[in-house]
Amino acid sequence: MIATSRLLAMTLAMSLPALAAAQNIARPGYVADHSAPAATSAFAPTATITESFDSVTGAPPCPAGWTCTNNSSPLGTSNWFQGNPAVFPAQAGATNAYIGANFNNTVGAATISNWLISPVVQFGNGSQLRFWARVPTPVNFADRLEIRASTGGTNTGGTNTSTGDFSILLGTINPSLVTGSGACASPAAAPGAGAFPDAWCEFLITNTQGIPATGSGRIAFRYFVTDGGPDGANSSYVGIDTFSFVEGVAGGTAPIFAYTPPSGSSLPFTGGTTIGSTGTATITVAVGTPGSGTGATATTTTTCTAPTGPFSGFGQTVTAEGSGAISGAPLTGTCTLGAAPATQTLTCSENRGGTPTAVTYTLDCPAGTVGATAPTFSYSPAAGSTVSFTGGTTVGSTANASITATVATPGSGTGAAATTTMTCTAPTGAFSGFGQTVTAEGTGAISGSPLTGTCLVGAAPVTQTLTCSENRGGTPTPVTFNLECPAGSVVTPLTSTPISGSTVTLPTQTMGGAATTTTISFQNPGKGAATVTCTAPTATEFTVSPLTIPVPGGGTGSTTVTFNSLAVGTFTGVLNCTAGAQTFTFNLSGTTGTAGGASIAIPVGGTIAGTLLVLMTLALGLVTLGWYSRR
């Protein structure tokens, strides 16, 4: 039993290197590179920190003094590992003397984020990072390698997308995950935008790429591949070798600026002459004494507190670093001229490597004269846009449109030079109007606005350009609008039963009996709905309900005429109706008779007169009847 256990342990120990090697490979399709490495590592001549990656051991495997953190999610079966010469040999030294990472850093198809973090380095002016990197050949899967810096610790954030303390991105090899062989710059340079080289290539990163000019921290390589892993579209195998870092010199000397006009002098504003016009002034800033180095201690910055009142501007930030060129100059400002001159102190600060130096000027805005300037107009809708006509819907109807003019920029003074007038050339065809003259003088109110016009709606839409001229103090400025008259619908006339113009005779009413009625109907042969509107007859014996009759397309609508009289006789009236442009007239006639059927012709002088006559007739009949009874 003991012998069996020892045999299993020996077998497992012998198989572990083989299992690890099986994980530390490139994805299928690569061609093994058996070229001989360089005999010695080509470190930077003045490097203070070097690493040839001769020994990558531990759990997880990592060079001595370095930190290795795999934030890939989910974690795979490999981390950083000793280079595998079966894929390609080292850049220098033994064939396996480099560090590698591969697609097995995760499983399935996921994001690889595997960190290789250097020991603490000293940043400063002149810092320099050199290293060699490559991928297998040919390139069948895209790989990416970020180079980052931290001025703090080794925290990488804990997720496959976080960067933690390493917020400074110094460069990226193959940032866009291009599948293909990348070019290698010679001499060494910072990573470019192209693909990953498939042969050993030296890269150089300096303060220009973002290595801090002060302080200390760490350099990190981040094997960062989205859609990576054994089942992903990206990731295969990367190698890093011959790392060297030249620690920089902290600090620098800030440049000193020179000003024209010099600090403490008066700064006159020129270019404005009339009240309300604008004067301008400029302060030229140049490097008087160059500095040295880079970073905050080598940087000079000049900023000014914004002036108030009639003055504005001078908000630029002027900067120079070390012996570099100046940026942000000149400082410029404006003033609005008034009736009297104005002065104010402009307070600025020249910050030289953290030490502020006061810079001041006396701003001098001259008095303006009263001048004549013409106002400018703005339009709604805007000039050059479409003016749509509304209100007309049927062929032959009229649509309306207007253009409102307002003062955009007031003028000054009086007279022709201070007057703006806007007129338009009369449109033709279906369009008419827009003949108003819009005028404003100086700072006065505008008159003549809005411009209004009409168009006759036809069966098809019509467009035309309305050409106008805004004459500002004698200088014409063209203003145009695109007139657009919509298409109208064809209206089919309504018909009525009985026809318009005929006499509508209502059934005879018996004196004292119920009112009589008849119906007038309207027919709509068209597709669109219509509405008939009637006016109540003036003859009170006739009433009409409803007075508003909806007539659906292809349908009919009707109204009821009622006749009711308190007197015997024949009565007439008129009913007038309209439907759009159509008119309907109906002559109404109604008769009230006695119970025996005979009617008595009674002159109609109105309802009250007729009623009195009936009462007088009845009284006479009763008197006669009484006389006969006494006999």
C-alpha positions as CSV (number, residue, x, y, z in Angstrom):
1,M,0.0,0.0,0.0
2,I,2.8,2.4,0.9
3,A,4.6,1.5,-2.3
4,T,1.5,2.2,-4.3
5,S,1.1,5.7,-2.7
6,R,4.7,6.5,-3.4
7,L,4.3,5.4,-7.0
8,L,1.2,7.6,-7.4
9,A,3.0,10.6,-5.9
10,M,6.1,10.1,-8.1
11,T,3.8,9.8,-11.2
12,L,1.9,13.0,-10.2
13,A,5.1,15.0,-9.6
14,M,6.5,13.9,-13.0
15,S,3.2,14.8,-14.8
16,L,2.7,18.3,-13.3
17,P,5.4,20.0,-15.5
18,A,3.9,18.3,-18.5
19,L,0.3,19.5,-17.5
20,A,1.6,23.1,-16.9
21,A,3.4,23.1,-20.3
22,A,0.2,21.9,-21.9
23,Q,-1.6,25.0,-20.6
24,N,1.1,27.4,-21.5
25,I,0.8,27.2,-25.2
26,A,-0.5,29.3,-28.1
27,R,-3.8,28.6,-29.8
28,P,-3.7,26.2,-32.8
29,G,-2.4,27.5,-36.1
30,Y,0.9,29.1,-35.0
31,V,4.3,28.0,-36.4
32,A,7.0,27.3,-33.8
33,D,10.0,29.7,-33.9
34,H,13.3,28.0,-33.2
35,S,15.6,31.0,-33.7
36,A,18.4,31.5,-31.3
37,P,18.0,34.3,-28.6
38,A,20.5,37.0,-28.2
39,A,23.4,36.1,-25.9
40,T,22.8,39.0,-23.5
41,S,19.9,41.2,-22.7
42,A,20.0,44.7,-24.2
43,F,19.0,46.8,-21.2
44,A,19.0,50.6,-21.3
45,P,22.6,51.7,-20.6
46,T,21.7,53.8,-17.6
47,A,18.9,51.5,-16.3
48,T,18.5,51.3,-12.5
49,I,16.0,48.5,-12.5
50,T,16.3,45.5,-14.9
51,E,14.5,42.1,-15.3
52,S,15.4,39.4,-17.8
53,F,12.6,37.0,-16.5
54,D,15.1,34.1,-16.1
55,S,13.0,32.7,-13.3
56,V,9.2,32.9,-13.1
57,T,8.1,30.7,-10.1
58,G,5.7,30.6,-7.2
59,A,2.0,30.4,-6.9
60,P,1.0,32.2,-9.0
61,P,4.2,32.2,-11.0
62,C,5.9,35.6,-10.8
63,P,9.4,37.1,-11.0
64,A,11.0,37.8,-7.6
65,G,9.9,41.3,-6.3
66,W,7.1,41.5,-8.8
67,T,3.3,41.2,-8.3
68,C,1.1,39.0,-10.5
69,T,-2.6,39.3,-10.3
70,N,-5.1,37.6,-12.6
71,N,-8.4,39.5,-12.6
72,S,-9.8,37.5,-15.6
73,S,-13.4,36.4,-15.0
74,P,-13.9,33.5,-14.9
75,L,-10.3,32.5,-14.0
76,G,-8.7,30.1,-16.3
77,T,-6.0,27.4,-15.9
78,S,-3.0,29.6,-16.5
79,N,-1.5,32.8,-15.1
80,W,1.8,34.5,-16.0
81,F,4.3,31.7,-16.6
82,Q,7.9,30.9,-17.6
83,G,8.2,31.4,-21.4
84,N,7.5,28.3,-23.5
85,P,10.3,27.9,-26.2
86,A,8.1,25.5,-28.1
87,V,6.1,28.6,-29.1
88,F,9.0,31.0,-29.6
89,P,12.3,31.5,-27.7
90,A,13.3,34.4,-25.5
91,Q,14.7,37.7,-26.8
92,A,17.9,37.1,-24.9
93,G,19.5,34.5,-22.7
94,A,18.1,31.0,-22.3
95,T,15.3,30.0,-24.7
96,N,12.7,30.1,-21.9
97,A,14.0,33.3,-20.3
98,Y,10.9,35.4,-20.8
99,I,7.5,35.7,-19.2
100,G,4.3,34.7,-21.0
101,A,0.5,34.8,-20.7
102,N,-2.1,33.2,-22.9
103,F,-5.7,32.5,-23.8
104,N,-5.9,30.0,-20.9
105,N,-6.0,32.9,-18.4
106,T,-9.8,32.6,-18.6
107,V,-12.2,29.9,-19.8
108,G,-14.8,29.9,-22.5
109,A,-15.2,33.3,-24.1
110,A,-14.6,36.1,-21.6
111,T,-12.4,39.1,-20.8
112,I,-8.8,38.5,-19.9
113,S,-7.3,41.0,-17.4
114,N,-3.9,39.6,-16.1
115,W,-1.5,42.0,-14.4
116,L,2.3,41.9,-14.2
117,I,3.4,44.7,-11.7
118,S,7.0,45.9,-11.2
119,P,8.7,46.7,-8.0
120,V,8.7,50.4,-6.9
121,V,10.5,52.8,-9.3
122,Q,11.4,56.4,-8.9
123,F,9.6,58.7,-11.4
124,G,11.0,62.0,-12.5
125,N,12.2,64.0,-15.5
126,G,14.1,61.8,-17.9
127,S,12.3,58.6,-16.8
128,Q,12.6,55.9,-19.4
129,L,11.0,52.4,-19.8
130,R,12.3,49.8,-22.3
131,F,11.0,46.3,-22.9
132,W,10.6,43.7,-25.6
133,A,7.3,42.0,-26.6
134,R,5.9,39.8,-29.3
135,V,3.1,37.2,-30.2
136,P,3.4,33.9,-32.2
137,T,3.6,33.8,-36.0
138,P,1.4,33.7,-38.0
139,V,-1.2,35.9,-36.1
140,N,-4.5,34.0,-36.1
141,F,-6.0,35.6,-32.9
142,A,-5.6,39.3,-31.8
143,D,-3.8,40.0,-28.5
144,R,-3.5,43.3,-26.6
145,L,-1.0,44.5,-23.9
146,E,-1.5,47.7,-21.9
147,I,1.4,49.5,-20.1
148,R,0.2,51.5,-17.1
149,A,1.7,53.4,-14.2
150,S,0.6,53.8,-10.5
151,T,1.7,56.5,-8.2
152,G,0.2,54.5,-5.3
153,G,0.0,50.8,-4.5
154,T,-0.7,47.6,-6.4
155,N,-4.5,47.6,-6.3
156,T,-5.9,46.6,-9.6
157,G,-9.6,47.0,-8.7
158,G,-10.5,43.3,-8.5
159,T,-12.6,43.0,-11.7
160,N,-11.7,42.3,-15.3
161,T,-12.5,45.9,-16.3
162,S,-11.1,47.8,-13.4
163,T,-7.6,49.4,-13.3
164,G,-7.5,50.4,-9.6
165,D,-4.3,52.4,-8.7
166,F,-3.1,52.1,-12.3
167,S,-5.1,55.0,-13.8
168,I,-2.2,56.3,-15.9
169,L,-2.2,54.6,-19.3
170,L,1.3,54.9,-20.9
171,G,0.6,53.0,-24.1
172,T,-1.2,50.0,-25.6
173,I,0.1,47.4,-28.1
174,N,-2.7,46.6,-30.5
175,P,-5.4,48.8,-28.9
176,S,-8.0,47.9,-31.4
177,L,-7.4,44.1,-31.3
178,V,-6.3,43.9,-35.0
179,T,-5.7,40.3,-36.2
180,G,-2.4,40.5,-38.2
181,S,1.3,41.2,-37.9
182,G,2.2,44.6,-36.6
183,A,5.2,46.7,-37.6
184,C,8.1,47.3,-35.3
185,A,9.6,50.8,-35.1
186,S,13.4,51.2,-35.3
187,P,14.9,52.7,-33.2
188,A,12.5,51.8,-30.3
189,A,9.4,53.9,-29.9
190,A,6.2,54.0,-28.0
191,P,3.4,51.6,-29.1
192,G,1.4,52.7,-32.0
193,A,-2.1,52.1,-33.2
194,G,-1.4,49.1,-35.3
195,A,-1.3,45.3,-34.7
196,F,1.0,43.3,-32.3
197,P,4.4,42.5,-33.8
198,D,5.0,38.7,-34.3
199,A,8.7,39.0,-33.8
200,W,10.6,40.4,-30.8
201,C,10.2,44.2,-30.9
202,E,11.6,46.8,-28.4
203,F,9.3,49.5,-27.1
204,L,10.4,52.8,-25.5
205,I,8.1,54.9,-23.2
206,T,9.2,58.3,-21.6
207,N,7.7,61.3,-19.8
208,T,6.1,62.2,-23.1
209,Q,3.8,59.2,-22.9
210,G,2.9,60.0,-19.3
211,I,5.5,58.7,-16.9
212,P,5.1,61.1,-14.0
213,A,7.8,63.8,-13.5
214,T,7.7,63.5,-9.8
215,G,7.2,60.9,-7.1
216,S,7.5,57.1,-7.1
217,G,5.2,54.2,-8.1
218,R,5.1,51.0,-10.2
219,I,4.9,50.0,-13.8
220,A,2.3,47.4,-14.8
221,F,1.8,45.2,-17.9
222,R,-1.9,44.3,-18.3
223,Y,-2.7,41.4,-20.7
224,F,-6.2,42.8,-21.5
225,V,-8.3,41.0,-24.2
226,T,-12.0,41.1,-24.6
227,D,-13.8,38.1,-26.1
228,G,-10.7,36.1,-25.2
229,G,-10.2,32.6,-23.9
230,P,-10.3,29.1,-25.6
231,D,-13.7,29.9,-27.2
232,G,-13.2,33.6,-27.8
233,A,-12.6,35.3,-31.1
234,N,-9.4,36.9,-29.6
235,S,-6.3,36.0,-27.5
236,S,-3.5,33.5,-28.1
237,Y,-0.1,34.1,-26.4
238,V,2.1,37.1,-25.5
239,G,5.7,37.2,-24.3
240,I,7.6,40.0,-22.5
241,D,11.4,40.1,-22.1
242,T,14.4,42.4,-21.3
243,F,12.7,45.0,-19.1
244,S,14.7,48.0,-18.0
245,F,13.7,51.3,-16.3
246,V,15.7,54.4,-16.0
247,E,14.7,56.3,-13.0
248,G,14.2,60.1,-13.5
249,V,15.4,63.2,-11.7
250,A,12.6,64.9,-9.7
251,G,11.9,68.6,-10.0
252,G,12.6,71.3,-12.6
253,T,12.9,75.0,-13.1
254,A,9.8,77.0,-14.2
255,P,10.2,79.6,-17.0
256,I,9.6,83.3,-16.4
257,F,7.2,85.2,-18.7
258,A,7.6,88.6,-20.4
259,Y,4.6,90.8,-21.1
260,T,3.8,93.5,-23.7
261,P,2.8,96.0,-22.5
262,P,4.7,95.3,-19.3
263,S,3.0,94.5,-16.0
264,G,1.8,97.6,-14.2
265,S,1.2,99.7,-17.3
266,S,-2.1,101.1,-18.8
267,L,-3.8,98.9,-21.4
268,P,-5.8,101.0,-23.9
269,F,-8.7,99.6,-25.8
270,T,-9.0,100.5,-29.5
271,G,-11.3,99.9,-32.4
272,G,-14.5,101.2,-31.0
273,T,-15.6,104.8,-31.7
274,T,-19.3,105.2,-31.0
275,I,-21.4,104.6,-27.9
276,G,-22.2,100.9,-27.7
277,S,-19.4,99.8,-30.0
278,T,-16.7,97.4,-28.9
279,G,-13.0,98.2,-28.2
280,T,-10.4,95.5,-27.9
281,A,-7.1,95.1,-26.1
282,T,-4.3,92.5,-26.2
283,I,-1.5,91.5,-23.8
284,T,1.2,89.6,-25.5
285,V,2.9,86.9,-23.4
286,A,6.3,85.3,-24.2
287,V,8.9,83.2,-22.4
288,G,11.4,85.7,-21.0
289,T,13.6,83.2,-19.3
290,P,13.2,79.5,-20.2
291,G,13.0,76.8,-17.5
292,S,14.1,73.2,-17.4
293,G,12.7,69.8,-16.8
294,T,9.0,68.8,-16.7
295,G,6.2,68.5,-14.2
296,A,4.6,70.9,-11.8
297,T,7.8,72.5,-10.5
298,A,8.8,73.2,-14.1
299,T,5.5,74.8,-15.2
300,T,4.5,78.4,-15.2
301,T,0.9,79.4,-15.6
302,T,-0.7,82.9,-15.9
303,T,-4.4,83.4,-15.3
304,C,-6.5,86.6,-14.7
305,T,-9.5,87.4,-12.6
306,A,-12.4,88.3,-15.0
307,P,-13.0,92.1,-15.2
308,T,-16.5,93.5,-14.7
309,G,-18.7,96.3,-15.9
310,P,-18.0,97.4,-19.5
311,F,-14.9,95.1,-19.6
312,S,-14.9,91.3,-20.4
313,G,-12.4,88.6,-21.6
314,F,-8.9,87.9,-20.5
315,G,-10.0,84.4,-19.5
316,Q,-7.2,82.6,-21.3
317,T,-4.7,80.4,-19.5
318,V,-1.1,80.9,-20.6
319,T,1.2,78.0,-19.9
320,A,4.8,76.9,-20.5
321,E,6.7,73.9,-19.1
322,G,10.5,73.8,-18.8
323,S,12.1,74.8,-22.0
324,G,9.0,74.1,-24.0
325,A,6.9,76.5,-26.1
326,I,4.2,78.8,-24.6
327,S,0.5,78.2,-25.1
328,G,-2.7,80.2,-24.6
329,A,-1.2,83.5,-25.4
330,P,-2.1,86.3,-26.0
331,L,-4.5,87.5,-23.4
332,T,-7.4,89.3,-25.1
333,G,-10.4,91.3,-23.8
334,T,-13.1,93.8,-24.9
335,C,-15.0,96.8,-23.6
336,T,-18.2,98.4,-24.5
337,L,-17.8,102.1,-25.1
338,G,-20.1,104.4,-23.1
339,A,-20.6,108.2,-23.0
340,A,-17.7,108.5,-20.6
341,P,-14.3,106.8,-20.3
342,A,-14.0,103.8,-17.9
343,T,-11.0,102.3,-16.1
344,Q,-10.5,99.2,-14.0
345,T,-7.6,97.2,-12.6
346,L,-7.0,93.8,-14.2
347,T,-5.5,91.4,-11.6
348,C,-3.5,88.4,-12.9
349,S,-1.2,85.8,-11.3
350,E,1.9,84.2,-12.8
351,N,2.4,80.9,-11.0
352,R,6.0,79.7,-11.4
353,G,6.3,76.1,-10.2
354,G,3.8,76.8,-7.4
355,T,5.0,80.3,-6.5
356,P,2.5,83.0,-7.5
357,T,3.7,86.4,-8.8
358,A,1.2,89.3,-9.2
359,V,0.7,90.8,-12.7
360,T,-1.6,93.9,-13.0
361,Y,-2.8,96.3,-15.6
362,T,-5.0,99.4,-15.7
363,L,-7.7,98.8,-18.3
364,D,-8.7,102.0,-20.2
365,C,-11.9,102.1,-22.2
366,P,-12.3,105.4,-24.1
367,A,-15.6,107.4,-24.3
368,G,-17.7,106.8,-27.4
369,T,-19.5,109.2,-29.7
370,V,-23.2,109.1,-30.6
371,G,-23.3,107.4,-34.0
372,A,-25.9,106.2,-36.3
373,T,-26.2,102.5,-36.8
374,A,-29.1,100.7,-38.4
375,P,-30.8,97.8,-36.5
376,T,-30.8,94.3,-37.8
377,F,-34.0,92.2,-38.0
378,S,-34.7,88.5,-37.2
379,Y,-37.6,86.6,-38.7
380,S,-40.0,83.9,-37.7
381,P,-40.0,81.6,-39.6
382,A,-36.3,82.2,-40.2
383,A,-35.0,83.6,-43.4
384,G,-34.3,80.9,-45.9
385,S,-36.9,78.6,-44.4
386,T,-40.3,77.5,-45.6
387,V,-43.4,79.6,-45.0
388,S,-46.4,77.3,-44.8
389,F,-49.9,78.6,-45.6
390,T,-52.8,77.3,-43.5
391,G,-56.5,77.7,-43.2
392,G,-57.5,76.7,-46.7
393,T,-58.4,73.0,-47.1
394,T,-60.5,72.8,-50.3
395,V,-59.8,73.7,-53.9
396,G,-60.6,77.3,-54.4
397,S,-60.3,78.2,-50.7
398,T,-57.9,80.8,-49.4
399,A,-54.9,79.9,-47.1
400,N,-53.0,82.5,-45.1
401,A,-49.4,82.9,-43.9
402,S,-47.4,85.5,-42.0
403,I,-43.7,86.4,-41.4
404,T,-43.0,88.1,-38.1
405,A,-40.1,90.5,-38.1
406,T,-38.5,91.7,-34.8
407,V,-35.4,93.7,-34.0
408,A,-32.5,91.3,-33.4
409,T,-29.8,93.9,-32.8
410,P,-30.9,97.5,-32.0
411,G,-29.3,100.4,-33.8
412,S,-28.4,103.8,-32.6
413,G,-29.0,107.4,-33.6
414,T,-31.6,108.7,-36.1
415,G,-31.9,109.3,-39.8
416,A,-31.4,107.3,-42.9
417,A,-28.1,105.7,-41.7
418,A,-29.9,104.5,-38.5
419,T,-33.0,103.1,-40.4
420,T,-33.6,99.5,-41.6
421,T,-36.4,98.9,-44.0
422,M,-37.6,95.5,-45.2
423,T,-39.7,95.1,-48.4
424,C,-40.6,92.1,-50.6
425,T,-41.2,91.7,-54.3
426,A,-44.9,90.8,-54.7
427,P,-45.3,87.0,-55.4
428,T,-47.3,85.9,-58.5
429,G,-49.6,83.1,-59.5
430,A,-51.5,81.5,-56.6
431,F,-49.7,83.8,-54.1
432,S,-50.5,87.4,-53.2
433,G,-49.7,89.9,-50.4
434,F,-46.5,90.5,-48.4
435,G,-46.6,94.1,-49.5
436,Q,-46.1,95.6,-46.1
437,T,-43.0,97.7,-45.4
438,V,-41.3,96.8,-42.1
439,T,-39.2,99.6,-40.6
440,A,-37.2,100.4,-37.4
441,E,-34.9,103.4,-36.7
442,G,-32.1,103.3,-34.2
443,T,-33.2,101.9,-30.9
444,G,-36.9,102.5,-31.8
445,A,-39.7,100.0,-32.1
446,I,-40.4,98.1,-35.3
447,S,-43.5,98.9,-37.4
448,G,-45.2,97.2,-40.3
449,S,-44.7,93.7,-39.0
450,P,-45.9,91.0,-39.6
451,L,-45.8,90.5,-43.4
452,T,-48.9,88.7,-44.4
453,G,-50.0,87.0,-47.6
454,T,-52.5,84.5,-49.0
455,C,-52.6,81.8,-51.6
456,L,-55.4,80.3,-53.6
457,V,-55.5,76.6,-52.8
458,G,-55.4,74.3,-55.9
459,A,-55.5,70.6,-56.6
460,A,-51.7,70.4,-56.3
461,P,-49.2,72.0,-53.9
462,V,-47.5,75.2,-55.2
463,T,-44.2,76.7,-54.1
464,Q,-42.5,80.0,-54.9
465,T,-39.5,82.0,-53.6
466,L,-40.4,85.2,-51.9
467,T,-37.6,87.7,-52.5
468,C,-37.2,90.5,-50.0
469,S,-34.5,93.0,-49.1
470,E,-33.5,94.2,-45.7
471,N,-32.0,97.7,-46.3
472,R,-29.8,98.6,-43.3
473,G,-28.8,102.2,-43.4
474,G,-28.6,102.1,-47.2
475,T,-26.9,98.7,-47.4
476,P,-29.3,96.0,-48.8
477,T,-29.2,92.5,-47.5
478,P,-31.2,89.8,-49.4
479,V,-33.7,87.9,-47.5
480,T,-35.7,85.0,-49.0
481,F,-38.4,82.6,-48.0
482,N,-39.9,79.5,-49.6
483,L,-43.6,80.0,-49.9
484,E,-45.6,76.7,-49.8
485,C,-49.3,76.5,-50.6
486,P,-50.9,73.1,-49.8
487,A,-53.0,71.1,-52.1
488,G,-56.8,71.3,-51.5
489,S,-59.5,68.7,-51.6
490,V,-62.2,68.8,-54.3
491,V,-65.6,69.7,-52.8
492,T,-68.7,68.0,-54.3
493,P,-71.7,70.3,-54.0
494,L,-74.6,69.2,-51.7
495,T,-78.1,68.8,-52.9
496,S,-81.4,69.3,-51.1
497,T,-84.9,67.9,-51.0
498,P,-86.8,70.0,-51.8
499,I,-84.4,71.9,-54.0
500,S,-83.1,75.3,-53.0
501,G,-85.4,78.1,-54.2
502,S,-88.6,76.1,-54.0
503,T,-91.6,76.7,-51.7
504,V,-92.1,74.4,-48.8
505,T,-95.8,74.1,-48.0
506,L,-96.5,72.7,-44.6
507,P,-99.7,70.7,-43.9
508,T,-102.7,72.8,-42.8
509,Q,-103.1,73.3,-39.1
510,T,-106.6,73.2,-37.5
511,M,-107.2,76.3,-35.4
512,G,-106.3,75.3,-31.8
513,G,-104.9,72.0,-33.0
514,A,-101.4,70.6,-33.0
515,A,-98.6,72.2,-35.0
516,T,-97.7,70.7,-38.4
517,T,-94.2,69.7,-39.6
518,T,-92.2,68.8,-42.6
519,T,-88.6,67.8,-43.3
520,I,-85.9,69.3,-45.4
521,S,-83.0,66.9,-46.2
522,F,-79.5,67.5,-47.6
523,Q,-77.6,64.9,-49.7
524,N,-73.7,64.7,-49.8
525,P,-72.4,62.9,-52.8
526,G,-68.8,63.5,-51.9
527,K,-66.4,61.6,-49.6
528,G,-65.7,64.3,-47.1
529,A,-68.2,65.2,-44.3
530,A,-70.0,68.6,-44.6
531,T,-72.0,70.8,-42.3
532,V,-75.1,72.8,-43.2
533,T,-75.8,75.9,-41.0
534,C,-79.3,77.5,-41.1
535,T,-80.6,80.8,-39.9
536,A,-83.9,80.7,-38.0
537,P,-86.8,82.3,-40.0
538,T,-87.9,85.7,-38.9
539,A,-91.6,84.7,-39.2
540,T,-92.4,83.5,-35.7
541,E,-95.0,80.9,-36.9
542,F,-92.1,78.8,-38.2
543,T,-89.4,77.1,-36.2
544,V,-86.5,75.0,-37.5
545,S,-84.5,72.4,-35.5
546,P,-81.7,71.6,-35.7
547,L,-80.1,74.7,-37.3
548,T,-76.8,72.9,-37.6
549,I,-77.0,69.8,-39.7
550,P,-74.0,67.4,-40.1
551,V,-74.0,65.6,-43.5
552,P,-71.6,62.7,-43.7
553,G,-69.8,61.9,-46.9
554,G,-72.0,59.8,-49.1
555,G,-74.9,60.3,-46.7
556,T,-77.8,62.6,-45.8
557,G,-78.7,65.0,-43.0
558,S,-82.1,66.6,-42.3
559,T,-83.9,69.3,-40.3
560,T,-87.5,69.7,-39.3
561,V,-89.7,72.7,-40.0
562,T,-92.6,73.3,-37.6
563,F,-95.6,75.5,-38.3
564,N,-97.8,76.8,-35.5
565,S,-100.2,79.8,-35.6
566,L,-102.7,81.2,-33.1
567,A,-104.7,82.8,-35.8
568,V,-106.6,81.6,-38.8
569,G,-104.9,82.4,-42.1
570,T,-102.0,81.7,-44.4
571,F,-98.4,82.7,-43.3
572,T,-95.1,82.7,-45.1
573,G,-91.4,82.8,-44.1
574,V,-87.9,82.2,-45.5
575,L,-85.2,79.7,-44.4
576,N,-81.6,80.4,-45.4
577,C,-78.8,77.8,-45.1
578,T,-75.2,77.6,-46.0
579,A,-72.6,74.8,-46.5
580,G,-69.2,76.3,-47.1
581,A,-69.6,78.5,-50.3
582,Q,-73.0,76.9,-51.1
583,T,-76.3,78.7,-50.1
584,F,-79.8,77.2,-49.9
585,T,-83.0,79.2,-49.7
586,F,-86.5,77.8,-49.0
587,N,-89.8,79.7,-49.1
588,L,-92.0,78.5,-46.2
589,S,-95.8,78.6,-46.3
590,G,-98.3,77.4,-43.7
591,T,-102.1,77.8,-43.3
592,T,-104.3,77.6,-40.1
593,G,-108.1,76.8,-40.7
594,T,-111.3,76.4,-38.7
595,A,-112.5,73.1,-37.3
596,G,-115.0,72.7,-40.2
597,G,-112.3,72.9,-42.6
598,A,-113.1,76.4,-44.1
599,S,-110.6,79.0,-43.5
600,I,-111.3,82.6,-43.0
601,A,-109.1,85.0,-44.8
602,I,-107.8,87.3,-42.1
603,P,-105.3,90.0,-42.9
604,V,-102.1,89.2,-41.2
605,G,-100.8,92.0,-39.2
606,G,-99.0,89.9,-36.7
607,T,-100.0,87.3,-34.1
608,I,-101.5,89.7,-31.6
609,A,-103.7,91.5,-34.2
610,G,-104.9,88.2,-35.5
611,T,-105.8,87.0,-32.0
612,L,-107.8,90.1,-31.2
613,L,-109.7,89.8,-34.4
614,V,-110.7,86.2,-33.6
615,L,-111.9,87.2,-30.1
616,M,-114.0,90.1,-31.5
617,T,-115.7,87.7,-34.0
618,L,-116.5,85.2,-31.2
619,A,-118.0,87.9,-29.0
620,L,-120.2,89.2,-31.8
621,G,-121.5,85.6,-32.3
622,L,-122.4,85.2,-28.7
623,V,-124.3,88.5,-28.6
624,T,-126.3,87.5,-31.7
625,L,-127.2,84.1,-30.1
626,G,-128.4,85.8,-27.0
627,W,-130.8,88.1,-28.9
628,Y,-132.4,85.2,-30.7
629,S,-132.9,83.4,-27.4
630,R,-134.9,86.3,-25.9
631,R,-137.3,86.3,-28.8
